[in-house]
Amino acid sequence: MVTGVTLRPWARRDRRSIEHWPPAGVPEHWIARTSNDPARSLAIDVRNHLIGRISLRTINANDASIGIYLHPSWRGHGYGVIALQLLRECSEYQRLFLEVATDNEGAIRAYRRAGWETVSVVERNGYTYWMMEAQCIQHCILSAPYCSS
Ligand SMILES: CC(C)(COP(=O)(O)OP(=O)(O)OC[C@H]1O[C@@H](n2cnc3c(N)ncnc32)[C@H](O)[C@@H]1OP(=O)(O)O)[C@@H](O)C(=O)NCCC(=O)NCCS
């Protein structure tokens, strides 16, 4: 069982940490189109070590779109799914959306495991994306200010 995952507000020091991260190592069109507004970003920590980031863009009072990115050496260990589940439980929003390239099979599997569902298909620049949605469960409110597995 994966434990020790925490979501917390993105801090100024986190930007310095990710400056030395390797390039994404994934096709450019896989990278989600979300705002990089630090005020709306969340740090994903494992036992106080920064492993990734969730970007949030507010659509309206109830809805937000997200992007998620993990440091390459922390992928494939279950942390992404846990972070996505924590977000559903702790977000202040009622619904979350994301766009994922249909050939990003690993990410799609992670989203489905975390309870996300495909709601529509989008074509852009020759690539096909799925718009996926998750209903929030709201056991706690993230702005308060941490949420842990
Ligand atoms: C997408 C991402 C957040 C998923 O987080 P993660 O911690 O790597 O995923 P998990 O380890 O929780 O895996 C969840 C499932 O997805 C699968 N998976 C994850 N990455 C995979 C990959 N690159 N290839 C194949 N399967 C993958 C896992 O095997 C697992 O499936 P299973 O439970 O059936 O075995 C992370 O891999 C990442 O940052 N990828 C690069 C950036 C990216 O593509 N972001 C999404 C843009 S929309």
The ligand as an SDF file (V2000), in Angstrom:
LIG
                    3D

 48 50  0  0  0  0  0  0  0  0999 V2000
    0.7240   10.4010  -15.5150 C   0  0  0  0  0  0  0  0  0  0  0  0
    1.3960   10.3280  -14.1470 C   0  0  0  0  0  0  0  0  0  0  0  0
    0.9840   11.5260  -13.3070 C   0  0  0  0  0  0  0  0  0  0  0  0
    0.8820    9.0320  -13.4520 C   0  0  0  0  0  0  0  0  0  0  0  0
    1.4850    8.9240  -12.1830 O   0  0  0  0  0  0  0  0  0  0  0  0
    2.2780    7.5960  -11.7850 P   0  0  0  0  0  0  0  0  0  0  0  0
    2.6440    7.6840  -10.3640 O   0  0  0  0  0  0  0  0  0  0  0  0
    3.3980    7.3890  -12.7460 O   0  0  0  0  0  0  0  0  0  0  0  0
    1.1780    6.4820  -12.0120 O   0  0  0  0  0  0  0  0  0  0  0  0
    0.9380    5.2490  -11.0590 P   0  0  0  0  0  0  0  0  0  0  0  0
    2.2460    4.6330  -10.6840 O   0  0  0  0  0  0  0  0  0  0  0  0
    0.0470    5.7070   -9.9530 O   0  0  0  0  0  0  0  0  0  0  0  0
    0.2520    4.2430  -12.0490 O   0  0  0  0  0  0  0  0  0  0  0  0
   -1.1200    4.1020  -12.2290 C   0  0  0  0  0  0  0  0  0  0  0  0
   -1.3530    3.1360  -13.3730 C   0  0  0  0  0  0  0  0  0  0  0  0
   -0.8480    3.6920  -14.5920 O   0  0  0  0  0  0  0  0  0  0  0  0
    0.1730    2.8600  -15.1190 C   0  0  0  0  0  0  0  0  0  0  0  0
    1.2130    3.7250  -15.6720 N   0  0  0  0  0  0  0  0  0  0  0  0
    1.6650    4.8800  -15.1640 C   0  0  0  0  0  0  0  0  0  0  0  0
    2.5960    5.4070  -15.9890 N   0  0  0  0  0  0  0  0  0  0  0  0
    2.7340    4.5400  -17.0080 C   0  0  0  0  0  0  0  0  0  0  0  0
    3.5370    4.5260  -18.1820 C   0  0  0  0  0  0  0  0  0  0  0  0
    4.4040    5.5150  -18.4830 N   0  0  0  0  0  0  0  0  0  0  0  0
    3.4010    3.4980  -19.0290 N   0  0  0  0  0  0  0  0  0  0  0  0
    2.5410    2.5080  -18.7610 C   0  0  0  0  0  0  0  0  0  0  0  0
    1.7420    2.4540  -17.6720 N   0  0  0  0  0  0  0  0  0  0  0  0
    1.8470    3.4620  -16.8040 C   0  0  0  0  0  0  0  0  0  0  0  0
    0.6520    2.0160  -13.9800 C   0  0  0  0  0  0  0  0  0  0  0  0
    1.2090    0.8000  -14.4330 O   0  0  0  0  0  0  0  0  0  0  0  0
   -0.6160    1.8150  -13.2080 C   0  0  0  0  0  0  0  0  0  0  0  0
   -1.4260    0.8490  -13.8100 O   0  0  0  0  0  0  0  0  0  0  0  0
   -1.8430   -0.4410  -12.9950 P   0  0  0  0  0  0  0  0  0  0  0  0
   -2.3600    0.0770  -11.6740 O   0  0  0  0  0  0  0  0  0  0  0  0
   -2.8800   -1.0470  -13.8610 O   0  0  0  0  0  0  0  0  0  0  0  0
   -0.5840   -1.2180  -12.8450 O   0  0  0  0  0  0  0  0  0  0  0  0
    2.9570   10.2810  -14.2780 C   0  0  0  0  0  0  0  0  0  0  0  0
    3.3450    9.0680  -14.8840 O   0  0  0  0  0  0  0  0  0  0  0  0
    3.5480   11.4480  -15.0430 C   0  0  0  0  0  0  0  0  0  0  0  0
    3.8470   12.4880  -14.4730 O   0  0  0  0  0  0  0  0  0  0  0  0
    3.7390   11.2660  -16.3690 N   0  0  0  0  0  0  0  0  0  0  0  0
    4.3800   12.2880  -17.1990 C   0  0  0  0  0  0  0  0  0  0  0  0
    3.5430   13.5410  -17.3920 C   0  0  0  0  0  0  0  0  0  0  0  0
    2.1880   13.2260  -17.9400 C   0  0  0  0  0  0  0  0  0  0  0  0
    2.0280   12.4660  -18.8790 O   0  0  0  0  0  0  0  0  0  0  0  0
    1.1800   13.8600  -17.3310 N   0  0  0  0  0  0  0  0  0  0  0  0
   -0.1860   13.7280  -17.7270 C   0  0  0  0  0  0  0  0  0  0  0  0
   -0.5100   14.7210  -18.7950 C   0  0  0  0  0  0  0  0  0  0  0  0
   -2.2840   14.7530  -19.1190 S   0  0  0  0  0  0  0  0  0  0  0  0
  1  2  1  0
  2  3  1  0
  2  4  1  0
  2 36  1  0
  4  5  1  0
  5  6  1  0
  6  7  2  0
  6  8  1  0
  6  9  1  0
  9 10  1  0
 10 11  2  0
 10 12  1  0
 10 13  1  0
 13 14  1  0
 14 15  1  0
 15 16  1  0
 15 30  1  0
 16 17  1  0
 17 18  1  0
 17 28  1  0
 18 19  1  0
 18 27  1  0
 19 20  2  0
 20 21  1  0
 21 22  1  0
 21 27  2  0
 22 23  1  0
 22 24  2  0
 24 25  1  0
 25 26  2  0
 26 27  1  0
 28 29  1  0
 28 30  1  0
 30 31  1  0
 31 32  1  0
 32 33  2  0
 32 34  1  0
 32 35  1  0
 36 37  1  0
 36 38  1  0
 38 39  2  0
 38 40  1  0
 40 41  1  0
 41 42  1  0
 42 43  1  0
 43 44  2  0
 43 45  1  0
 45 46  1  0
 46 47  1  0
 47 48  1  0
M  END
$$$$
